[in-house]
């Protein structure tokens, strides 16, 4: 299929903008936004460029997002890079999977996957999140047992061991070897990605519109939401 020169040029401008900013808001770049939403040719070309770059181009509300696919280590993060950013020096796979469990727990606490909007609360305190993580890890380890962990591929006992190995500091230490510090750097990372608002002085965590949109339109379809619940050991009738 042959495309008009102007359509190709517009699609390149949009994709370059997305590569640079990872999102395109209607109120900030109205002409580019309208070119994408109102011209099918332009939208198809942008999506095609995203596919070649190992990414999805999605529009949620009045924002267009560039979302790297899981295996995309160039525009996204590799396992090694995430381990370096989120965990202590010399971290093992146990530490890495614990960091991912923390993020999943945070998502489940904020979003229940029901109704017109999946968001269930406006904020959570760091201390409450810490208690939720500890409780869910213990429940998962007790419920699944060693044989079930091997069958499901989810090592609750290993993650619990890694979590309990972290010290606890009531003074709010930022050392990565403490529970408080471990959570602190995960929250800072998510804030840097534009997903959370982390109010350190109040120890309060809020979600951003970007994360709300992503959860409502993408992650929390029933299949994905059910998978998250199964990983965390949450029953549907809770």
Beta strands, then each sheet from edge to edge (+ up, - down):
strand 1: 23-25
strand 2: 55-60
strand 3: 63-68
strand 4: 123-125
strand 5: 196-199
strand 6: 204-207
sheet 1: 1+ 3- 2+
sheet 2: 4+ 6- 5+
end
